[in-house]
Amino acid sequence: MGAFEDVAGEVVGDEGGRGARGEVVGRHDLVAGLVVAAVDAVGKHLLIDFEGGLSLRTHLGMPGSWHLYRAGQRWRRPAHLMRALLVVPDWE
């Protein structure tokens, strides 16, 4: 899993939840302010568990991926390809 474990224990900020064109994606308001309890990869699924019992499950399919960057770090892929963004202190 690498650095994804560093996100556990962090609080999700209000900056995320935006899609490629700046539109709100899903129900980011449900996770903003929550603490990330754990991040686990299970097959082609990425599970992000939050304190309080809420989980975000994404199925990556064949081409899908999540990327983790330090705050301010240049992204490897263009922002217009992003489908969802979660931001915690020091990571996005």
HTML snippet that shows the backbone in 3Dmol.js (N, CA, C, O; Angstrom):
<script src="https://3Dmol.org/build/3Dmol-min.js"></script>
<div id="view" style="width:600px;height:400px;position:relative"></div>
<script>
const pdb = `
ATOM      1  N   MET A   1       0.823  -1.203   0.000  1.00  0.00           N
ATOM      2  CA  MET A   1       0.000   0.000   0.000  1.00  0.00           C
ATOM      3  C   MET A   1       0.858   1.254   0.000  1.00  0.00           C
ATOM      4  O   MET A   1       0.443   2.279  -0.541  1.00  0.00           O
ATOM      5  N   GLY A   2       2.021   1.198   0.582  1.00  0.00           N
ATOM      6  CA  GLY A   2       2.895   2.361   0.553  1.00  0.00           C
ATOM      7  C   GLY A   2       2.352   3.508   1.384  1.00  0.00           C
ATOM      8  O   GLY A   2       1.891   3.303   2.506  1.00  0.00           O
ATOM      9  N   ALA A   3       2.407   4.727   0.832  1.00  0.00           N
ATOM     10  CA  ALA A   3       2.069   5.940   1.565  1.00  0.00           C
ATOM     11  C   ALA A   3       0.591   6.068   1.900  1.00  0.00           C
ATOM     12  O   ALA A   3       0.231   6.910   2.722  1.00  0.00           O
ATOM     13  N   PHE A   4      -0.270   5.272   1.299  1.00  0.00           N
ATOM     14  CA  PHE A   4      -1.690   5.374   1.631  1.00  0.00           C
ATOM     15  C   PHE A   4      -1.928   5.153   3.122  1.00  0.00           C
ATOM     16  O   PHE A   4      -2.878   5.701   3.681  1.00  0.00           O
ATOM     17  N   GLU A   5      -1.083   4.362   3.769  1.00  0.00           N
ATOM     18  CA  GLU A   5      -1.226   4.144   5.206  1.00  0.00           C
ATOM     19  C   GLU A   5      -1.000   5.428   5.985  1.00  0.00           C
ATOM     20  O   GLU A   5      -1.512   5.567   7.096  1.00  0.00           O
ATOM     21  N   ASP A   6      -0.233   6.384   5.421  1.00  0.00           N
ATOM     22  CA  ASP A   6       0.018   7.657   6.094  1.00  0.00           C
ATOM     23  C   ASP A   6      -1.234   8.510   6.210  1.00  0.00           C
ATOM     24  O   ASP A   6      -1.271   9.442   7.013  1.00  0.00           O
ATOM     25  N   VAL A   7      -2.252   8.212   5.429  1.00  0.00           N
ATOM     26  CA  VAL A   7      -3.491   8.979   5.439  1.00  0.00           C
ATOM     27  C   VAL A   7      -4.373   8.586   6.629  1.00  0.00           C
ATOM     28  O   VAL A   7      -5.197   9.382   7.078  1.00  0.00           O
ATOM     29  N   ALA A   8      -4.204   7.371   7.135  1.00  0.00           N
ATOM     30  CA  ALA A   8      -4.995   6.920   8.285  1.00  0.00           C
ATOM     31  C   ALA A   8      -4.750   7.857   9.458  1.00  0.00           C
ATOM     32  O   ALA A   8      -3.615   8.225   9.757  1.00  0.00           O
ATOM     33  N   GLY A   9      -5.837   8.231  10.111  1.00  0.00           N
ATOM     34  CA  GLY A   9      -5.766   9.137  11.247  1.00  0.00           C
ATOM     35  C   GLY A   9      -5.919  10.597  10.877  1.00  0.00           C
ATOM     36  O   GLY A   9      -6.002  11.450  11.760  1.00  0.00           O
ATOM     37  N   GLU A  10      -5.959  10.906   9.579  1.00  0.00           N
ATOM     38  CA  GLU A  10      -6.088  12.288   9.117  1.00  0.00           C
ATOM     39  C   GLU A  10      -7.558  12.657   8.918  1.00  0.00           C
ATOM     40  O   GLU A  10      -8.401  11.790   8.689  1.00  0.00           O
ATOM     41  N   VAL A  11      -7.849  13.943   9.009  1.00  0.00           N
ATOM     42  CA  VAL A  11      -9.208  14.463   8.837  1.00  0.00           C
ATOM     43  C   VAL A  11      -9.378  14.936   7.400  1.00  0.00           C
ATOM     44  O   VAL A  11      -8.538  15.670   6.880  1.00  0.00           O
ATOM     45  N   VAL A  12     -10.471  14.514   6.754  1.00  0.00           N
ATOM     46  CA  VAL A  12     -10.764  14.918   5.373  1.00  0.00           C
ATOM     47  C   VAL A  12     -11.189  16.388   5.375  1.00  0.00           C
ATOM     48  O   VAL A  12     -12.069  16.791   6.136  1.00  0.00           O
ATOM     49  N   GLY A  13     -10.551  17.177   4.516  1.00  0.00           N
ATOM     50  CA  GLY A  13     -10.849  18.603   4.425  1.00  0.00           C
ATOM     51  C   GLY A  13     -12.018  18.904   3.511  1.00  0.00           C
ATOM     52  O   GLY A  13     -12.558  18.014   2.854  1.00  0.00           O
ATOM     53  N   ASP A  14     -12.400  20.164   3.476  1.00  0.00           N
ATOM     54  CA  ASP A  14     -13.509  20.625   2.635  1.00  0.00           C
ATOM     55  C   ASP A  14     -13.102  20.860   1.191  1.00  0.00           C
ATOM     56  O   ASP A  14     -13.962  21.081   0.339  1.00  0.00           O
ATOM     57  N   GLU A  15     -11.775  20.816   0.891  1.00  0.00           N
ATOM     58  CA  GLU A  15     -11.293  21.167  -0.444  1.00  0.00           C
ATOM     59  C   GLU A  15     -11.593  20.114  -1.495  1.00  0.00           C
ATOM     60  O   GLU A  15     -11.638  20.431  -2.684  1.00  0.00           O
ATOM     61  N   GLY A  16     -11.798  18.885  -1.092  1.00  0.00           N
ATOM     62  CA  GLY A  16     -11.959  17.788  -2.042  1.00  0.00           C
ATOM     63  C   GLY A  16     -13.357  17.696  -2.597  1.00  0.00           C
ATOM     64  O   GLY A  16     -14.142  18.643  -2.550  1.00  0.00           O
ATOM     65  N   GLY A  17     -13.644  16.516  -3.128  1.00  0.00           N
ATOM     66  CA  GLY A  17     -14.966  16.268  -3.659  1.00  0.00           C
ATOM     67  C   GLY A  17     -15.230  16.936  -4.993  1.00  0.00           C
ATOM     68  O   GLY A  17     -16.386  17.083  -5.390  1.00  0.00           O
ATOM     69  N   ARG A  18     -14.194  17.337  -5.685  1.00  0.00           N
ATOM     70  CA  ARG A  18     -14.353  18.004  -6.977  1.00  0.00           C
ATOM     71  C   ARG A  18     -13.929  17.082  -8.101  1.00  0.00           C
ATOM     72  O   ARG A  18     -12.967  16.325  -7.967  1.00  0.00           O
ATOM     73  N   GLY A  19     -14.639  17.147  -9.192  1.00  0.00           N
ATOM     74  CA  GLY A  19     -14.313  16.355 -10.361  1.00  0.00           C
ATOM     75  C   GLY A  19     -13.399  17.112 -11.305  1.00  0.00           C
ATOM     76  O   GLY A  19     -12.858  18.163 -10.961  1.00  0.00           O
ATOM     77  N   ALA A  20     -13.235  16.572 -12.486  1.00  0.00           N
ATOM     78  CA  ALA A  20     -12.294  17.100 -13.464  1.00  0.00           C
ATOM     79  C   ALA A  20     -12.620  18.536 -13.883  1.00  0.00           C
ATOM     80  O   ALA A  20     -11.711  19.299 -14.211  1.00  0.00           O
ATOM     81  N   ARG A  21     -13.867  18.906 -13.877  1.00  0.00           N
ATOM     82  CA  ARG A  21     -14.263  20.247 -14.323  1.00  0.00           C
ATOM     83  C   ARG A  21     -14.686  21.136 -13.157  1.00  0.00           C
ATOM     84  O   ARG A  21     -15.327  22.168 -13.359  1.00  0.00           O
ATOM     85  N   GLY A  22     -14.327  20.735 -11.935  1.00  0.00           N
ATOM     86  CA  GLY A  22     -14.649  21.531 -10.760  1.00  0.00           C
ATOM     87  C   GLY A  22     -16.019  21.239 -10.180  1.00  0.00           C
ATOM     88  O   GLY A  22     -16.394  21.833  -9.169  1.00  0.00           O
ATOM     89  N   GLU A  23     -16.773  20.345 -10.789  1.00  0.00           N
ATOM     90  CA  GLU A  23     -18.104  20.037 -10.286  1.00  0.00           C
ATOM     91  C   GLU A  23     -18.002  19.167  -9.028  1.00  0.00           C
ATOM     92  O   GLU A  23     -17.050  18.404  -8.863  1.00  0.00           O
ATOM     93  N   VAL A  24     -18.988  19.292  -8.157  1.00  0.00           N
ATOM     94  CA  VAL A  24     -19.016  18.466  -6.961  1.00  0.00           C
ATOM     95  C   VAL A  24     -19.290  17.023  -7.376  1.00  0.00           C
ATOM     96  O   VAL A  24     -20.212  16.752  -8.146  1.00  0.00           O
ATOM     97  N   VAL A  25     -18.484  16.106  -6.860  1.00  0.00           N
ATOM     98  CA  VAL A  25     -18.620  14.687  -7.189  1.00  0.00           C
ATOM     99  C   VAL A  25     -19.189  13.959  -5.987  1.00  0.00           C
ATOM    100  O   VAL A  25     -18.636  14.033  -4.889  1.00  0.00           O
ATOM    101  N   GLY A  26     -20.287  13.259  -6.191  1.00  0.00           N
ATOM    102  CA  GLY A  26     -20.864  12.454  -5.117  1.00  0.00           C
ATOM    103  C   GLY A  26     -21.285  13.301  -3.934  1.00  0.00           C
ATOM    104  O   GLY A  26     -21.695  14.451  -4.085  1.00  0.00           O
ATOM    105  N   ARG A  27     -21.177  12.721  -2.776  1.00  0.00           N
ATOM    106  CA  ARG A  27     -21.600  13.378  -1.539  1.00  0.00           C
ATOM    107  C   ARG A  27     -20.399  13.634  -0.653  1.00  0.00           C
ATOM    108  O   ARG A  27     -20.279  13.050   0.423  1.00  0.00           O
ATOM    109  N   HIS A  28     -19.503  14.512  -1.106  1.00  0.00           N
ATOM    110  CA  HIS A  28     -18.304  14.829  -0.333  1.00  0.00           C
ATOM    111  C   HIS A  28     -18.660  15.342   1.052  1.00  0.00           C
ATOM    112  O   HIS A  28     -17.891  15.155   1.995  1.00  0.00           O
ATOM    113  N   ASP A  29     -19.815  15.989   1.189  1.00  0.00           N
ATOM    114  CA  ASP A  29     -20.221  16.509   2.492  1.00  0.00           C
ATOM    115  C   ASP A  29     -20.361  15.398   3.526  1.00  0.00           C
ATOM    116  O   ASP A  29     -20.329  15.668   4.726  1.00  0.00           O
ATOM    117  N   LEU A  30     -20.515  14.157   3.080  1.00  0.00           N
ATOM    118  CA  LEU A  30     -20.624  13.034   4.021  1.00  0.00           C
ATOM    119  C   LEU A  30     -19.284  12.676   4.651  1.00  0.00           C
ATOM    120  O   LEU A  30     -19.260  12.106   5.741  1.00  0.00           O
ATOM    121  N   VAL A  31     -18.168  12.995   3.997  1.00  0.00           N
ATOM    122  CA  VAL A  31     -16.854  12.619   4.524  1.00  0.00           C
ATOM    123  C   VAL A  31     -16.030  13.812   4.991  1.00  0.00           C
ATOM    124  O   VAL A  31     -15.073  13.631   5.743  1.00  0.00           O
ATOM    125  N   ALA A  32     -16.374  15.030   4.567  1.00  0.00           N
ATOM    126  CA  ALA A  32     -15.622  16.212   5.018  1.00  0.00           C
ATOM    127  C   ALA A  32     -15.701  16.300   6.530  1.00  0.00           C
ATOM    128  O   ALA A  32     -16.788  16.264   7.106  1.00  0.00           O
ATOM    129  N   GLY A  33     -14.554  16.414   7.168  1.00  0.00           N
ATOM    130  CA  GLY A  33     -14.489  16.501   8.615  1.00  0.00           C
ATOM    131  C   GLY A  33     -14.340  15.171   9.325  1.00  0.00           C
ATOM    132  O   GLY A  33     -14.105  15.136  10.533  1.00  0.00           O
ATOM    133  N   LEU A  34     -14.476  14.064   8.583  1.00  0.00           N
ATOM    134  CA  LEU A  34     -14.318  12.744   9.191  1.00  0.00           C
ATOM    135  C   LEU A  34     -12.852  12.326   9.212  1.00  0.00           C
ATOM    136  O   LEU A  34     -12.052  12.780   8.395  1.00  0.00           O
ATOM    137  N   VAL A  35     -12.517  11.460  10.154  1.00  0.00           N
ATOM    138  CA  VAL A  35     -11.165  10.922  10.270  1.00  0.00           C
ATOM    139  C   VAL A  35     -11.071   9.640   9.454  1.00  0.00           C
ATOM    140  O   VAL A  35     -11.941   8.775   9.553  1.00  0.00           O
ATOM    141  N   VAL A  36     -10.020   9.513   8.646  1.00  0.00           N
ATOM    142  CA  VAL A  36      -9.773   8.289   7.888  1.00  0.00           C
ATOM    143  C   VAL A  36      -9.280   7.235   8.876  1.00  0.00           C
ATOM    144  O   VAL A  36      -8.243   7.412   9.516  1.00  0.00           O
ATOM    145  N   ALA A  37     -10.027   6.141   8.995  1.00  0.00           N
ATOM    146  CA  ALA A  37      -9.660   5.076   9.930  1.00  0.00           C
ATOM    147  C   ALA A  37      -8.655   4.111   9.299  1.00  0.00           C
ATOM    148  O   ALA A  37      -7.710   3.674   9.955  1.00  0.00           O
ATOM    149  N   ALA A  38      -8.866   3.782   8.018  1.00  0.00           N
ATOM    150  CA  ALA A  38      -7.985   2.817   7.346  1.00  0.00           C
ATOM    151  C   ALA A  38      -8.162   2.926   5.841  1.00  0.00           C
ATOM    152  O   ALA A  38      -9.208   3.350   5.349  1.00  0.00           O
ATOM    153  N   VAL A  39      -7.112   2.533   5.118  1.00  0.00           N
ATOM    154  CA  VAL A  39      -7.152   2.448   3.661  1.00  0.00           C
ATOM    155  C   VAL A  39      -6.620   1.068   3.299  1.00  0.00           C
ATOM    156  O   VAL A  39      -5.504   0.705   3.672  1.00  0.00           O
ATOM    157  N   ASP A  40      -7.433   0.297   2.562  1.00  0.00           N
ATOM    158  CA  ASP A  40      -7.049  -1.067   2.216  1.00  0.00           C
ATOM    159  C   ASP A  40      -7.328  -1.334   0.745  1.00  0.00           C
ATOM    160  O   ASP A  40      -8.350  -0.909   0.206  1.00  0.00           O
ATOM    161  N   ALA A  41      -6.404  -2.046   0.104  1.00  0.00           N
ATOM    162  CA  ALA A  41      -6.610  -2.524  -1.256  1.00  0.00           C
ATOM    163  C   ALA A  41      -7.034  -3.981  -1.161  1.00  0.00           C
ATOM    164  O   ALA A  41      -6.363  -4.799  -0.530  1.00  0.00           O
ATOM    165  N   VAL A  42      -8.158  -4.293  -1.798  1.00  0.00           N
ATOM    166  CA  VAL A  42      -8.674  -5.659  -1.827  1.00  0.00           C
ATOM    167  C   VAL A  42      -8.974  -5.986  -3.276  1.00  0.00           C
ATOM    168  O   VAL A  42      -9.999  -5.571  -3.817  1.00  0.00           O
ATOM    169  N   GLY A  43      -8.078  -6.730  -3.901  1.00  0.00           N
ATOM    170  CA  GLY A  43      -8.236  -7.014  -5.329  1.00  0.00           C
ATOM    171  C   GLY A  43      -8.210  -5.714  -6.115  1.00  0.00           C
ATOM    172  O   GLY A  43      -7.263  -4.935  -6.001  1.00  0.00           O
ATOM    173  N   LYS A  44      -9.250  -5.474  -6.915  1.00  0.00           N
ATOM    174  CA  LYS A  44      -9.335  -4.248  -7.712  1.00  0.00           C
ATOM    175  C   LYS A  44     -10.140  -3.164  -7.008  1.00  0.00           C
ATOM    176  O   LYS A  44     -10.551  -2.186  -7.633  1.00  0.00           O
ATOM    177  N   HIS A  45     -10.362  -3.335  -5.719  1.00  0.00           N
ATOM    178  CA  HIS A  45     -11.125  -2.375  -4.935  1.00  0.00           C
ATOM    179  C   HIS A  45     -10.189  -1.617  -3.998  1.00  0.00           C
ATOM    180  O   HIS A  45      -9.249  -2.198  -3.456  1.00  0.00           O
ATOM    181  N   LEU A  46     -10.443  -0.331  -3.807  1.00  0.00           N
ATOM    182  CA  LEU A  46      -9.765   0.446  -2.786  1.00  0.00           C
ATOM    183  C   LEU A  46     -10.832   0.840  -1.776  1.00  0.00           C
ATOM    184  O   LEU A  46     -11.831   1.468  -2.127  1.00  0.00           O
ATOM    185  N   LEU A  47     -10.614   0.468  -0.526  1.00  0.00           N
ATOM    186  CA  LEU A  47     -11.566   0.755   0.541  1.00  0.00           C
ATOM    187  C   LEU A  47     -10.978   1.819   1.453  1.00  0.00           C
ATOM    188  O   LEU A  47      -9.883   1.654   1.992  1.00  0.00           O
ATOM    189  N   ILE A  48     -11.710   2.906   1.619  1.00  0.00           N
ATOM    190  CA  ILE A  48     -11.317   3.950   2.556  1.00  0.00           C
ATOM    191  C   ILE A  48     -12.381   3.960   3.642  1.00  0.00           C
ATOM    192  O   ILE A  48     -13.533   4.319   3.398  1.00  0.00           O
ATOM    193  N   ASP A  49     -11.979   3.560   4.845  1.00  0.00           N
ATOM    194  CA  ASP A  49     -12.893   3.501   5.985  1.00  0.00           C
ATOM    195  C   ASP A  49     -12.722   4.754   6.823  1.00  0.00           C
ATOM    196  O   ASP A  49     -11.604   5.211   7.058  1.00  0.00           O
ATOM    197  N   PHE A  50     -13.842   5.304   7.272  1.00  0.00           N
ATOM    198  CA  PHE A  50     -13.850   6.497   8.106  1.00  0.00           C
ATOM    199  C   PHE A  50     -14.363   6.133   9.485  1.00  0.00           C
ATOM    200  O   PHE A  50     -15.152   5.200   9.639  1.00  0.00           O
ATOM    201  N   GLU A  51     -13.904   6.886  10.500  1.00  0.00           N
ATOM    202  CA  GLU A  51     -14.434   6.655  11.837  1.00  0.00           C
ATOM    203  C   GLU A  51     -15.933   6.907  11.811  1.00  0.00           C
ATOM    204  O   GLU A  51     -16.404   7.822  11.135  1.00  0.00           O
ATOM    205  N   GLY A  52     -16.670   6.104  12.538  1.00  0.00           N
ATOM    206  CA  GLY A  52     -18.121   6.205  12.533  1.00  0.00           C
ATOM    207  C   GLY A  52     -18.767   5.156  11.649  1.00  0.00           C
ATOM    208  O   GLY A  52     -19.993   5.055  11.603  1.00  0.00           O
ATOM    209  N   GLY A  53     -17.953   4.367  10.940  1.00  0.00           N
ATOM    210  CA  GLY A  53     -18.491   3.250  10.179  1.00  0.00           C
ATOM    211  C   GLY A  53     -18.748   3.495   8.708  1.00  0.00           C
ATOM    212  O   GLY A  53     -19.145   2.567   8.004  1.00  0.00           O
ATOM    213  N   LEU A  54     -18.539   4.703   8.211  1.00  0.00           N
ATOM    214  CA  LEU A  54     -18.757   4.981   6.789  1.00  0.00           C
ATOM    215  C   LEU A  54     -17.543   4.510   5.992  1.00  0.00           C
ATOM    216  O   LEU A  54     -16.406   4.675   6.436  1.00  0.00           O
ATOM    217  N   SER A  55     -17.779   3.921   4.813  1.00  0.00           N
ATOM    218  CA  SER A  55     -16.691   3.465   3.945  1.00  0.00           C
ATOM    219  C   SER A  55     -16.923   3.952   2.524  1.00  0.00           C
ATOM    220  O   SER A  55     -18.059   4.058   2.061  1.00  0.00           O
ATOM    221  N   LEU A  56     -15.822   4.244   1.845  1.00  0.00           N
ATOM    222  CA  LEU A  56     -15.853   4.577   0.425  1.00  0.00           C
ATOM    223  C   LEU A  56     -15.170   3.433  -0.300  1.00  0.00           C
ATOM    224  O   LEU A  56     -13.997   3.144  -0.065  1.00  0.00           O
ATOM    225  N   ARG A  57     -15.923   2.781  -1.193  1.00  0.00           N
ATOM    226  CA  ARG A  57     -15.362   1.676  -1.972  1.00  0.00           C
ATOM    227  C   ARG A  57     -15.325   2.099  -3.423  1.00  0.00           C
ATOM    228  O   ARG A  57     -16.334   2.519  -3.990  1.00  0.00           O
ATOM    229  N   THR A  58     -14.146   1.982  -4.020  1.00  0.00           N
ATOM    230  CA  THR A  58     -14.035   2.254  -5.444  1.00  0.00           C
ATOM    231  C   THR A  58     -13.520   1.007  -6.139  1.00  0.00           C
ATOM    232  O   THR A  58     -12.599   0.344  -5.662  1.00  0.00           O
ATOM    233  N   HIS A  59     -14.127   0.701  -7.269  1.00  0.00           N
ATOM    234  CA  HIS A  59     -13.674  -0.416  -8.093  1.00  0.00           C
ATOM    235  C   HIS A  59     -12.817   0.178  -9.196  1.00  0.00           C
ATOM    236  O   HIS A  59     -13.285   0.994  -9.990  1.00  0.00           O
ATOM    237  N   LEU A  60     -11.569  -0.232  -9.239  1.00  0.00           N
ATOM    238  CA  LEU A  60     -10.622   0.375 -10.162  1.00  0.00           C
ATOM    239  C   LEU A  60     -10.715  -0.163 -11.581  1.00  0.00           C
ATOM    240  O   LEU A  60     -10.199   0.459 -12.510  1.00  0.00           O
ATOM    241  N   GLY A  61     -11.363  -1.306 -11.765  1.00  0.00           N
ATOM    242  CA  GLY A  61     -11.444  -1.864 -13.106  1.00  0.00           C
ATOM    243  C   GLY A  61     -10.057  -2.149 -13.661  1.00  0.00           C
ATOM    244  O   GLY A  61      -9.105  -2.324 -12.901  1.00  0.00           O
ATOM    245  N   MET A  62      -9.942  -2.195 -14.959  1.00  0.00           N
ATOM    246  CA  MET A  62      -8.631  -2.450 -15.571  1.00  0.00           C
ATOM    247  C   MET A  62      -7.750  -1.191 -15.571  1.00  0.00           C
ATOM    248  O   MET A  62      -6.590  -1.277 -15.166  1.00  0.00           O
ATOM    249  N   PRO A  63      -8.249  -0.031 -16.007  1.00  0.00           N
ATOM    250  CA  PRO A  63      -7.355   1.128 -16.118  1.00  0.00           C
ATOM    251  C   PRO A  63      -7.352   2.057 -14.901  1.00  0.00           C
ATOM    252  O   PRO A  63      -6.567   3.005 -14.860  1.00  0.00           O
ATOM    253  N   GLY A  64      -8.207   1.805 -13.918  1.00  0.00           N
ATOM    254  CA  GLY A  64      -8.373   2.749 -12.820  1.00  0.00           C
ATOM    255  C   GLY A  64      -7.215   2.780 -11.843  1.00  0.00           C
ATOM    256  O   GLY A  64      -6.476   1.806 -11.699  1.00  0.00           O
ATOM    257  N   SER A  65      -7.069   3.909 -11.176  1.00  0.00           N
ATOM    258  CA  SER A  65      -6.032   4.036 -10.156  1.00  0.00           C
ATOM    259  C   SER A  65      -6.338   5.224  -9.254  1.00  0.00           C
ATOM    260  O   SER A  65      -6.996   6.179  -9.664  1.00  0.00           O
ATOM    261  N   TRP A  66      -5.855   5.150  -8.035  1.00  0.00           N
ATOM    262  CA  TRP A  66      -5.845   6.283  -7.118  1.00  0.00           C
ATOM    263  C   TRP A  66      -4.405   6.745  -7.040  1.00  0.00           C
ATOM    264  O   TRP A  66      -3.487   5.926  -7.044  1.00  0.00           O
ATOM    265  N   HIS A  67      -4.203   8.035  -6.969  1.00  0.00           N
ATOM    266  CA  HIS A  67      -2.866   8.591  -6.819  1.00  0.00           C
ATOM    267  C   HIS A  67      -2.814   9.369  -5.515  1.00  0.00           C
ATOM    268  O   HIS A  67      -3.797   9.995  -5.119  1.00  0.00           O
ATOM    269  N   LEU A  68      -1.687   9.332  -4.858  1.00  0.00           N
ATOM    270  CA  LEU A  68      -1.500  10.037  -3.601  1.00  0.00           C
ATOM    271  C   LEU A  68      -0.311  10.975  -3.754  1.00  0.00           C
ATOM    272  O   LEU A  68       0.791  10.555  -4.107  1.00  0.00           O
ATOM    273  N   TYR A  69      -0.555  12.254  -3.482  1.00  0.00           N
ATOM    274  CA  TYR A  69       0.486  13.256  -3.639  1.00  0.00           C
ATOM    275  C   TYR A  69       0.617  14.067  -2.363  1.00  0.00           C
ATOM    276  O   TYR A  69      -0.371  14.321  -1.674  1.00  0.00           O
ATOM    277  N   ARG A  70       1.836  14.470  -2.054  1.00  0.00           N
ATOM    278  CA  ARG A  70       2.041  15.428  -0.963  1.00  0.00           C
ATOM    279  C   ARG A  70       1.421  16.746  -1.401  1.00  0.00           C
ATOM    280  O   ARG A  70       1.377  17.050  -2.593  1.00  0.00           O
ATOM    281  N   ALA A  71       0.944  17.525  -0.446  1.00  0.00           N
ATOM    282  CA  ALA A  71       0.332  18.817  -0.764  1.00  0.00           C
ATOM    283  C   ALA A  71       1.313  19.661  -1.572  1.00  0.00           C
ATOM    284  O   ALA A  71       2.461  19.845  -1.169  1.00  0.00           O
ATOM    285  N   GLY A  72       0.857  20.171  -2.708  1.00  0.00           N
ATOM    286  CA  GLY A  72       1.681  21.009  -3.567  1.00  0.00           C
ATOM    287  C   GLY A  72       2.547  20.257  -4.566  1.00  0.00           C
ATOM    288  O   GLY A  72       3.151  20.874  -5.443  1.00  0.00           O
ATOM    289  N   GLN A  73       2.616  18.942  -4.449  1.00  0.00           N
ATOM    290  CA  GLN A  73       3.417  18.141  -5.381  1.00  0.00           C
ATOM    291  C   GLN A  73       2.736  18.114  -6.747  1.00  0.00           C
ATOM    292  O   GLN A  73       1.509  18.062  -6.833  1.00  0.00           O
ATOM    293  N   ARG A  74       3.529  18.148  -7.806  1.00  0.00           N
ATOM    294  CA  ARG A  74       2.983  18.095  -9.170  1.00  0.00           C
ATOM    295  C   ARG A  74       2.394  16.708  -9.423  1.00  0.00           C
ATOM    296  O   ARG A  74       3.003  15.687  -9.105  1.00  0.00           O
ATOM    297  N   TRP A  75       1.195  16.700 -10.003  1.00  0.00           N
ATOM    298  CA  TRP A  75       0.534  15.446 -10.313  1.00  0.00           C
ATOM    299  C   TRP A  75       1.174  14.816 -11.536  1.00  0.00           C
ATOM    300  O   TRP A  75       1.631  15.523 -12.434  1.00  0.00           O
ATOM    301  N   ARG A  76       1.209  13.489 -11.576  1.00  0.00           N
ATOM    302  CA  ARG A  76       1.767  12.764 -12.724  1.00  0.00           C
ATOM    303  C   ARG A  76       0.829  12.774 -13.918  1.00  0.00           C
ATOM    304  O   ARG A  76       1.274  12.662 -15.060  1.00  0.00           O
ATOM    305  N   ARG A  77      -0.457  12.906 -13.663  1.00  0.00           N
ATOM    306  CA  ARG A  77      -1.437  12.897 -14.751  1.00  0.00           C
ATOM    307  C   ARG A  77      -2.172  14.227 -14.760  1.00  0.00           C
ATOM    308  O   ARG A  77      -2.205  14.918 -13.741  1.00  0.00           O
ATOM    309  N   PRO A  78      -2.767  14.601 -15.898  1.00  0.00           N
ATOM    310  CA  PRO A  78      -3.481  15.877 -15.980  1.00  0.00           C
ATOM    311  C   PRO A  78      -4.698  15.905 -15.052  1.00  0.00           C
ATOM    312  O   PRO A  78      -5.375  14.892 -14.877  1.00  0.00           O
ATOM    313  N   ALA A  79      -4.968  17.059 -14.465  1.00  0.00           N
ATOM    314  CA  ALA A  79      -6.092  17.213 -13.534  1.00  0.00           C
ATOM    315  C   ALA A  79      -7.433  16.911 -14.201  1.00  0.00           C
ATOM    316  O   ALA A  79      -8.369  16.484 -13.525  1.00  0.00           O
ATOM    317  N   HIS A  80      -7.545  17.124 -15.512  1.00  0.00           N
ATOM    318  CA  HIS A  80      -8.837  16.886 -16.170  1.00  0.00           C
ATOM    319  C   HIS A  80      -9.198  15.395 -16.210  1.00  0.00           C
ATOM    320  O   HIS A  80     -10.342  15.052 -16.510  1.00  0.00           O
ATOM    321  N   LEU A  81      -8.251  14.514 -15.913  1.00  0.00           N
ATOM    322  CA  LEU A  81      -8.540  13.076 -15.869  1.00  0.00           C
ATOM    323  C   LEU A  81      -9.013  12.619 -14.488  1.00  0.00           C
ATOM    324  O   LEU A  81      -9.480  11.490 -14.333  1.00  0.00           O
ATOM    325  N   MET A  82      -8.894  13.485 -13.496  1.00  0.00           N
ATOM    326  CA  MET A  82      -9.313  13.148 -12.141  1.00  0.00           C
ATOM    327  C   MET A  82     -10.833  13.011 -12.067  1.00  0.00           C
ATOM    328  O   MET A  82     -11.569  13.782 -12.683  1.00  0.00           O
ATOM    329  N   ARG A  83     -11.277  12.046 -11.325  1.00  0.00           N
ATOM    330  CA  ARG A  83     -12.722  11.843 -11.154  1.00  0.00           C
ATOM    331  C   ARG A  83     -13.192  12.183  -9.754  1.00  0.00           C
ATOM    332  O   ARG A  83     -14.368  12.491  -9.558  1.00  0.00           O
ATOM    333  N   ALA A  84     -12.299  12.133  -8.777  1.00  0.00           N
ATOM    334  CA  ALA A  84     -12.649  12.487  -7.404  1.00  0.00           C
ATOM    335  C   ALA A  84     -11.374  12.889  -6.680  1.00  0.00           C
ATOM    336  O   ALA A  84     -10.284  12.420  -7.007  1.00  0.00           O
ATOM    337  N   LEU A  85     -11.525  13.768  -5.686  1.00  0.00           N
ATOM    338  CA  LEU A  85     -10.382  14.253  -4.934  1.00  0.00           C
ATOM    339  C   LEU A  85     -10.738  14.290  -3.456  1.00  0.00           C
ATOM    340  O   LEU A  85     -11.734  14.895  -3.060  1.00  0.00           O
ATOM    341  N   LEU A  86      -9.911  13.638  -2.647  1.00  0.00           N
ATOM    342  CA  LEU A  86     -10.009  13.732  -1.194  1.00  0.00           C
ATOM    343  C   LEU A  86      -8.741  14.398  -0.708  1.00  0.00           C
ATOM    344  O   LEU A  86      -7.644  14.036  -1.135  1.00  0.00           O
ATOM    345  N   VAL A  87      -8.879  15.366   0.178  1.00  0.00           N
ATOM    346  CA  VAL A  87      -7.734  16.114   0.680  1.00  0.00           C
ATOM    347  C   VAL A  87      -7.676  15.980   2.193  1.00  0.00           C
ATOM    348  O   VAL A  87      -8.667  16.203   2.889  1.00  0.00           O
ATOM    349  N   VAL A  88      -6.492  15.611   2.695  1.00  0.00           N
ATOM    350  CA  VAL A  88      -6.225  15.587   4.138  1.00  0.00           C
ATOM    351  C   VAL A  88      -4.960  16.423   4.343  1.00  0.00           C
ATOM    352  O   VAL A  88      -4.245  16.697   3.379  1.00  0.00           O
ATOM    353  N   PRO A  89      -4.673  16.831   5.578  1.00  0.00           N
ATOM    354  CA  PRO A  89      -3.448  17.605   5.783  1.00  0.00           C
ATOM    355  C   PRO A  89      -2.237  16.866   5.200  1.00  0.00           C
ATOM    356  O   PRO A  89      -2.044  15.677   5.453  1.00  0.00           O
ATOM    357  N   ASP A  90      -1.455  17.559   4.445  1.00  0.00           N
ATOM    358  CA  ASP A  90      -0.218  17.071   3.835  1.00  0.00           C
ATOM    359  C   ASP A  90      -0.405  16.149   2.632  1.00  0.00           C
ATOM    360  O   ASP A  90       0.579  15.835   1.962  1.00  0.00           O
ATOM    361  N   TRP A  91      -1.608  15.710   2.332  1.00  0.00           N
ATOM    362  CA  TRP A  91      -1.825  14.775   1.206  1.00  0.00           C
ATOM    363  C   TRP A  91      -3.061  15.171   0.413  1.00  0.00           C
ATOM    364  O   TRP A  91      -4.013  15.736   0.951  1.00  0.00           O
ATOM    365  N   GLU A  92      -3.024  14.860  -0.873  1.00  0.00           N
ATOM    366  CA  GLU A  92      -4.228  14.997  -1.714  1.00  0.00           C
ATOM    367  C   GLU A  92      -4.253  13.860  -2.711  1.00  0.00           C
ATOM    368  O   GLU A  92      -5.174  13.769  -3.522  1.00  0.00           O
TER     369      GLU A  92
END
`;
const viewer = $3Dmol.createViewer("view");
viewer.addModel(pdb, "pdb");
viewer.setStyle({}, {cartoon: {color: "spectrum"}});
viewer.zoomTo();
viewer.render();
</script>
